Amino acid sequence: MNTFIRFFYEFISIFIDGFMMVIKGIFEGICKMFNFEEYAKLISNYQDNFTAGEKILVTLSVIVLVVIVLLLVFLLIIFIRKLLRKADKNLDKDELLSEISDLNQQVNKLMKERDEIMAMKVSQLGINPEDKESSEEGENKEKTGDEEEDLDLETAIRFPKLVQIDNELGETKPKNYDNNFTLDELIENFRCFAASQLKLYYDYDILRPFFGGLACGKLIILQGISGTGKTSLAYAWGKFVEQDSCVSSVEPSWKDKSDFLGYFNEFTKKFNETRALGEIYEAGFDDDVHTIILDEMNLARVEYYFADLLSILEMPSRDEWLVDIVSSTWPNDPKRLVKGKLRLPGNLWYIGTINNDDSTFMVTDKVYDRAMPLDINTKVAPFKCREQESIKLNASYLETLFADAIEKYPLSAEGLNSVTEIDDYVIEHFRIAFGNRIMKQLNTFSPVYVACGGKEIEAIDYFIAKKVLRKFDQLSVAVIRDEIDPFISWLNKRFGKGVMKECIAYLTNLKKSI
């Protein structure tokens, strides 16, 4: 052991001595640069030998040196001030977000306390807080002492909105609209409908990935700068299929699924039913295409309030798509609520919109990996298109079109080889790899993109840029700074100059932000 200690001491001393020499060298260099006494001594030694012209040059040399020193000091001061401002800005941002979160929690707490107080007051009067007609009956009731009226579970209804949906749609059967069109025709009809009826204009470069995203899974994320038509795209889609999209506006205070789906109020003995819960329940009665818009979904942490649904929608069998709503069963609960669980319908898609600014949270890899992100950063100029009315669309027929596209346009051997080469390059130079989930999505996205009139290489380019290269945002600047230009050169050399335009555009923007 003593031998190792001596070895380790001598071993580490080499590094420490070298480090100290570096520090000493920097210090000595700075002292040398600002040794004004030595400058003055040198000028004194030569001043008797200078001619008049040389003395002018000496004066200019001194002035230049002083300017350089002052410039260096000025730049150093600016650099330090920028660092301090950036630190203050980040600190202010964190404090502001923390204050907003605290205020929202306090507001929610006060709102719940208000509901509880109101529930206690009306219960003392014998009034049902959800039923105005019962108020007249409550006036005729007398309650003395500490007597309490037990809740009659046989007649109590805690899901009035869902029960109303049962009463309106309980006897209806899913309609078959005898749809007969291709994906290419469907995308053209939607494009013309949006332009002719809603004055909303979308390019094929947006609509093809949108339909590819619908095929990949039930969650699509539309992201980009504000005002480019993210929410209006989901809105137009609902109008086109004659099932208006349900808008669920995300709030910064959302912490779990109860904020999205609702919660049971122990005082009123009613379930606070959200619009999203009503849309999910109603979608189970038909075969139409339904959409829920999670507007500004990253105002709160997506992995908090949408975590349960993310996991459930990953289940291979739709019979397992069961979400817990309540822990117990009442006799008059909605018909589709079985043992407190509700099955998520397969004809419902969730479309989230994201604005990336200082007031929002970053969406994690867990969410991005399970969703299909689409960037909308540009507006399309108005164009003329034929008149197109809305249509009735069976979700089962839409999924049949997706399945037919996968069978007809599977990812080719050349395309698979291209993906493998990109994967190998990214692993070697950026130490990032993508797993089976990404490949499964690509094997769905690419055929549907092609069936919508696109090319396979375009689908691969878009998918790699949005699903794989996006992970570069999490890497250290030091890791990627010197690797971006070689990667762009490799893409141009391997696939042809400008062919992988989405990947190159992403890498170019990433380089500018470093």
C-alpha positions in Angstrom: 0.0 0.0 0.0 2.9 2.4 0.8 4.3 1.8 -2.7 1.0 2.7 -4.3 0.8 5.9 -2.2 4.2 7.0 -3.3 3.3 6.1 -6.9 0.0 8.0 -6.7 1.7 11.1 -5.2 4.3 11.2 -7.9 1.7 10.4 -10.6 -0.7 13.2 -9.5 2.2 15.6 -8.9 2.9 15.6 -12.7 -0.6 16.9 -13.4 -0.6 19.4 -10.6 2.8 20.7 -11.5 1.8 21.1 -15.1 -1.5 22.9 -14.1 0.4 25.3 -11.8 2.9 26.0 -14.6 0.0 27.0 -16.8 -1.5 29.3 -14.2 2.0 30.7 -13.4 2.6 31.2 -17.1 -0.7 33.1 -17.6 0.1 35.3 -14.6 3.6 36.0 -15.7 2.4 36.8 -19.3 -0.2 39.3 -18.0 2.5 40.9 -15.8 4.9 41.1 -18.8 2.2 42.7 -21.0 1.5 45.5 -18.4 5.2 46.1 -17.3 5.1 49.8 -18.1 8.5 50.3 -16.4 10.2 48.1 -18.9 8.5 49.9 -21.8 9.7 53.2 -20.4 13.2 51.9 -19.9 13.4 50.6 -23.5 12.3 54.0 -24.9 14.9 55.7 -22.7 17.7 53.5 -24.1 16.8 54.4 -27.7 15.6 57.9 -27.5 19.0 59.6 -28.2 19.4 57.6 -31.4 15.9 58.3 -32.9 15.6 60.8 -35.7 12.7 63.2 -35.8 10.6 61.0 -38.0 11.4 57.9 -35.9 10.3 59.7 -32.7 6.9 60.3 -34.4 6.6 56.6 -35.2 7.6 55.8 -31.6 4.8 58.0 -30.4 2.3 56.3 -32.7 3.5 52.9 -31.5 2.8 53.9 -27.9 -0.6 55.3 -28.8 -1.5 52.0 -30.7 -0.4 49.9 -27.7 -2.4 52.0 -25.3 -5.5 51.7 -27.6 -5.0 47.9 -27.8 -4.8 47.7 -24.0 -7.9 49.8 -23.5 -9.8 47.8 -26.2 -8.9 44.5 -24.4 -10.1 46.0 -21.1 -13.3 47.3 -22.7 -14.1 43.9 -24.3 -13.4 42.1 -21.0 -15.8 44.4 -19.2 -18.5 43.9 -21.9 -18.1 40.1 -21.7 -18.4 40.1 -17.9 -21.5 42.4 -18.1 -23.1 40.0 -20.6 -22.5 37.1 -18.3 -24.0 38.9 -15.4 -27.0 40.0 -17.4 -27.6 36.5 -18.7 -27.4 35.1 -15.2 -29.8 37.8 -13.9 -32.2 37.1 -16.8 -32.2 33.4 -16.2 -32.7 34.0 -12.5 -35.6 36.5 -13.1 -37.2 34.0 -15.5 -37.0 31.1 -13.0 -38.3 33.4 -10.2 -41.2 34.6 -12.5 -42.2 31.0 -13.5 -42.0 30.0 -9.9 -44.2 32.9 -8.8 -46.7 32.1 -11.6 -46.9 28.5 -10.6 -47.4 29.4 -6.9 -50.1 32.0 -7.8 -51.9 29.4 -9.9 -51.8 26.9 -7.1 -53.1 29.5 -4.7 -55.9 30.4 -7.1 -56.9 26.7 -7.6 -56.8 26.2 -3.8 -59.0 29.2 -3.2 -61.4 28.1 -5.9 -61.7 24.7 -4.4 -62.2 26.2 -0.9 -65.0 28.4 -2.4 -66.7 25.4 -3.9 -66.4 23.5 -0.6 -67.9 26.5 1.4 -70.7 26.9 -1.1 -71.4 23.2 -1.0 -71.6 23.3 2.8 -73.9 26.3 2.8 -76.4 24.8 0.3 -76.3 21.4 2.0 -77.4 23.1 5.2 -80.4 24.5 3.3 -81.2 21.2 1.7 -80.4 22.4 -1.8 -78.9 20.3 -4.5 -76.1 22.6 -5.9 -76.4 21.1 -9.4 -80.2 21.2 -9.7 -82.1 24.5 -9.6 -85.4 22.8 -9.3 -84.5 21.1 -6.1 -84.0 24.5 -4.4 -87.8 24.8 -4.1 -88.0 21.5 -2.4 -85.1 22.4 -0.1 -87.0 25.5 1.2 -89.8 23.1 2.6 -87.3 20.9 4.4 -86.4 21.5 8.1 -83.3 20.2 9.6 -82.6 20.5 13.4 -79.5 19.8 15.5 -76.7 17.8 13.9 -78.9 15.6 11.8 -77.5 14.7 8.4 -79.3 13.4 5.4 -77.6 10.3 3.9 -76.9 10.3 0.2 -79.1 7.9 -1.7 -76.8 6.1 -4.1 -79.8 4.5 -5.9 -80.9 7.9 -7.2 -77.8 10.0 -7.1 -76.2 11.0 -10.4 -72.6 12.2 -10.2 -71.9 12.4 -14.0 -74.9 14.5 -15.2 -73.2 15.4 -18.6 -72.1 11.9 -19.4 -75.5 10.5 -18.4 -77.1 13.0 -20.7 -74.9 11.7 -23.5 -76.1 8.2 -22.7 -79.7 9.4 -23.0 -79.1 11.1 -26.3 -76.8 8.6 -28.0 -77.4 5.4 -26.1 -79.6 3.8 -28.7 -77.6 5.0 -31.8 -75.3 2.8 -33.8 -72.2 3.8 -35.6 -73.0 4.9 -39.2 -71.2 3.6 -42.3 -70.6 6.5 -44.7 -69.5 4.3 -47.6 -66.3 6.3 -48.0 -64.5 5.7 -51.3 -61.4 7.7 -51.9 -57.7 7.4 -51.7 -55.3 9.2 -49.3 -54.1 11.3 -52.1 -57.7 12.4 -52.9 -58.4 12.9 -49.2 -55.5 15.3 -48.7 -56.5 17.2 -51.8 -60.1 17.5 -50.6 -59.0 18.7 -47.2 -56.7 21.3 -48.7 -59.4 22.7 -51.0 -62.0 22.6 -48.2 -59.7 24.7 -45.9 -59.0 27.2 -48.7 -62.5 27.5 -50.2 -64.6 27.4 -47.0 -62.3 28.6 -44.2 -59.8 30.8 -46.1 -57.0 28.7 -44.4 -54.1 27.8 -46.7 -51.8 24.8 -46.2 -49.0 23.4 -48.3 -48.5 19.7 -49.1 -45.3 19.9 -47.1 -47.5 20.3 -44.0 -50.4 18.1 -44.9 -48.5 15.0 -45.8 -46.6 14.9 -42.5 -49.9 15.7 -40.7 -51.6 12.6 -42.2 -48.4 10.6 -41.6 -48.7 11.7 -37.9 -52.3 10.6 -37.7 -51.2 7.2 -38.9 -48.3 6.9 -36.5 -50.2 7.4 -33.3 -52.9 9.2 -31.4 -50.8 12.2 -30.4 -49.6 14.9 -32.8 -47.6 18.0 -31.7 -47.8 21.1 -33.8 -45.0 23.4 -32.9 -43.5 26.7 -34.1 -43.8 30.4 -33.8 -47.1 32.0 -32.9 -49.5 33.0 -35.6 -48.6 30.4 -38.2 -51.8 28.4 -38.1 -51.1 25.5 -35.7 -54.5 25.6 -33.9 -56.4 26.5 -37.0 -55.0 23.3 -38.8 -56.6 21.1 -36.1 -59.7 23.3 -36.1 -60.0 23.0 -39.9 -59.6 19.2 -39.7 -62.5 18.9 -37.3 -64.7 21.1 -39.6 -63.7 19.0 -42.6 -64.9 15.7 -41.1 -68.0 17.4 -39.6 -66.9 16.7 -36.0 -65.8 19.9 -34.4 -62.6 19.6 -32.5 -62.9 19.9 -28.8 -60.5 22.6 -27.5 -59.0 21.9 -24.1 -56.9 25.0 -23.1 -54.0 23.9 -20.9 -53.4 26.0 -17.8 -50.0 26.5 -16.0 -51.4 25.0 -12.9 -52.2 21.5 -14.4 -50.4 18.8 -12.4 -52.2 15.5 -13.1 -54.8 13.9 -15.2 -57.6 15.3 -13.0 -57.0 18.7 -14.5 -57.5 17.3 -18.0 -60.3 14.7 -17.3 -61.9 16.2 -14.1 -62.3 15.1 -10.5 -64.9 14.0 -8.0 -66.0 16.7 -5.5 -66.5 15.1 -2.1 -68.7 18.0 -0.9 -71.1 18.3 -3.8 -70.9 14.5 -4.6 -70.6 15.4 -8.2 -67.8 14.8 -10.7 -66.4 17.9 -12.3 -66.7 16.9 -15.9 -64.4 18.6 -18.4 -65.0 19.1 -22.1 -62.3 16.7 -22.9 -63.9 13.9 -20.8 -67.2 14.6 -22.6 -65.5 14.3 -26.0 -63.8 11.1 -25.0 -67.1 9.6 -23.8 -69.1 10.7 -26.8 -66.5 9.4 -29.3 -67.2 5.9 -28.0 -70.7 5.9 -29.5 -69.7 6.3 -33.2 -67.1 5.6 -35.8 -66.5 9.2 -36.7 -63.1 11.0 -36.5 -62.9 12.9 -33.2 -60.2 15.4 -32.2 -59.2 17.0 -28.9 -56.9 20.1 -29.2 -54.5 20.5 -26.3 -54.0 24.3 -26.9 -50.6 25.5 -25.7 -50.0 22.1 -24.2 -46.5 23.1 -22.8 -47.9 25.8 -20.5 -47.8 23.0 -18.0 -45.6 19.9 -17.9 -47.1 17.5 -20.4 -45.6 14.5 -18.7 -47.6 15.4 -15.6 -51.2 15.8 -16.7 -51.0 13.6 -19.8 -48.7 10.8 -18.4 -51.4 8.2 -17.9 -52.8 8.6 -21.4 -49.3 8.5 -22.9 -48.8 5.1 -21.3 -52.2 3.8 -22.0 -52.1 4.7 -25.7 -48.9 2.7 -26.0 -50.7 -0.6 -25.1 -50.8 -2.9 -28.2 -54.5 -3.9 -27.6 -57.2 -1.2 -27.6 -59.1 -3.3 -25.0 -56.4 -2.3 -22.6 -56.9 1.4 -23.2 -58.6 1.9 -19.8 -58.2 5.1 -17.8 -59.2 5.3 -14.1 -61.9 8.0 -13.6 -63.3 7.1 -10.1 -62.4 4.5 -7.6 -65.9 3.2 -6.9 -69.1 2.4 -8.8 -72.5 3.9 -8.3 -75.7 2.5 -9.8 -76.5 5.5 -12.0 -73.0 5.9 -13.4 -72.7 6.3 -17.2 -73.1 3.1 -19.1 -69.6 3.1 -20.6 -67.9 3.7 -17.3 -67.1 0.1 -16.1 -65.8 -0.3 -12.6 -64.7 3.3 -12.5 -62.7 2.9 -15.7 -63.4 4.4 -19.2 -62.0 2.9 -22.4 -60.3 5.4 -24.6 -61.9 5.2 -28.1 -59.7 4.4 -31.1 -61.4 7.0 -33.3 -60.1 9.9 -31.2 -56.8 11.8 -31.9 -55.1 14.3 -29.6 -53.4 17.3 -31.3 -51.3 19.5 -29.1 -50.0 23.0 -30.0 -46.7 24.4 -28.7 -45.3 27.9 -28.6 -41.7 28.0 -27.7 -41.1 31.0 -25.5 -40.0 32.0 -22.0 -43.5 31.2 -20.4 -43.5 27.6 -21.4 -41.9 24.3 -20.3 -39.7 22.2 -22.5 -41.3 19.0 -23.8 -39.3 16.0 -22.7 -38.1 13.1 -24.8 -40.7 10.8 -23.3 -43.5 12.9 -24.9 -41.7 13.5 -28.2 -40.9 9.8 -28.7 -44.5 8.8 -28.3 -45.9 11.7 -30.5 -45.3 12.9 -34.0 -44.0 16.5 -34.0 -44.6 18.8 -36.9 -43.0 22.2 -37.3 -45.2 25.1 -38.7 -43.0 28.2 -38.9 -44.2 29.7 -42.2 -47.4 31.0 -43.6 -48.7 29.9 -47.0 -49.7 32.5 -49.4 -53.4 32.4 -50.5 -54.1 30.3 -53.5 -57.2 29.5 -55.7 -58.7 26.1 -55.3 -62.0 24.4 -56.3 -65.0 24.5 -54.0 -65.0 21.6 -51.6 -67.7 20.8 -49.0 -67.1 19.0 -45.7 -67.4 15.2 -45.6 -68.4 12.4 -43.3 -65.5 10.2 -42.6 -65.4 6.8 -40.8 -62.3 6.5 -38.6 -62.2 2.8 -39.5 -62.0 3.7 -43.2 -59.2 6.2 -42.5 -57.2 3.5 -40.6 -57.9 1.1 -43.5 -56.3 3.7 -45.9 -53.3 3.8 -43.6 -53.1 0.0 -43.5 -53.3 -0.2 -47.3 -50.6 2.4 -47.7 -48.3 0.4 -45.4 -48.9 -2.7 -47.5 -48.5 -1.0 -50.8 -45.6 1.4 -50.1 -43.4 -0.3 -47.4 -40.1 1.2 -46.6 -37.8 0.0 -49.4 -34.4 -1.8 -48.9 -32.7 1.4 -50.2 -34.6 3.5 -47.7 -33.9 1.2 -44.9 -30.2 1.2 -45.8 -30.2 5.0 -45.8 -31.8 5.1 -42.3 -29.2 2.6 -41.1 -26.3 4.7 -42.4 -27.7 7.9 -40.8 -28.1 5.9 -37.5 -24.5 4.7 -37.7 -23.2 8.2 -38.4 -25.2 9.8 -35.6 -24.1 7.1 -33.1 -20.4 7.5 -34.1 -20.3 11.3 -34.1 -23.0 12.4 -31.7 -23.5 9.3 -29.5 -27.2 9.2 -30.0 -29.3 6.3 -31.2 -33.0 5.7 -31.8 -34.8 2.5 -30.8 -37.6 0.2 -32.0 -40.4 2.7 -31.3 -38.9 5.2 -33.7 -38.4 2.6 -36.4 -41.9 1.3 -36.0 -43.2 4.8 -36.5 -41.0 5.4 -39.5 -42.4 2.2 -41.1 -45.8 3.7 -40.8 -45.1 7.3 -41.5 -43.1 6.8 -44.7 -45.8 4.7 -46.6 -48.6 7.0 -45.6 -46.5 10.0 -46.7 -45.9 8.3 -50.1 -49.6 7.4 -50.4 -50.4 11.2 -49.9 -48.3 12.0 -53.0 -44.8 12.4 -51.5 -41.5 10.7 -52.1 -39.9 8.1 -49.7 -36.7 10.1 -49.3 -38.7 13.2 -48.4 -40.5 11.2 -45.7 -37.2 9.8 -44.3 -35.7 13.3 -44.3 -38.7 14.9 -42.5 -39.0 12.0 -40.0 -35.2 12.0 -39.1 -35.2 15.7 -38.7 -38.2 15.9 -36.4 -37.7 12.7 -34.4 -34.0 12.0 -34.3 -32.0 15.2 -34.9 -34.3 17.0 -32.4 -32.4 15.2 -29.7 -29.4 17.3 -30.5 -31.0 20.1 -28.5 -30.2 18.2 -25.3 -26.5 17.8 -26.2 -23.6 19.9 -24.9 -22.5 22.7 -27.3 -18.9 21.3 -27.1 -20.1 17.9 -28.4 -21.8 19.2 -31.5 -20.1 22.5 -32.5 -17.4 20.9 -34.6 -19.6 18.1 -36.0 -22.4 20.0 -37.6 -20.6 21.1 -40.8 -19.1 17.6 -41.5 -22.6 16.1 -41.0 -24.1 18.5 -43.5 -21.3 17.7 -46.0 -21.9 14.0 -45.5 -25.7 14.3 -46.1 -25.1 16.2 -49.3 -22.5 13.7 -50.5 -24.5 10.6 -49.5 -27.9 11.7 -50.8 -27.2 14.6 -53.2 -26.9 18.3 -52.6 -30.0 19.7 -50.9 -32.0 16.4 -51.0 -32.1 16.1 -47.2 -33.4 19.7 -46.9 -35.2 19.3 -43.5 -32.2 17.7 -41.8 -29.9 20.4 -43.3 -32.3 23.2 -42.3 -32.4 21.9 -38.7 -28.6 21.6 -38.5 -28.1 25.0 -40.0 -30.5 26.6 -37.5 -28.8 24.7 -34.7 -25.5 26.0 -35.7 -26.8 29.6 -35.7 -28.1 29.2 -32.2 -24.8 27.9 -30.7 
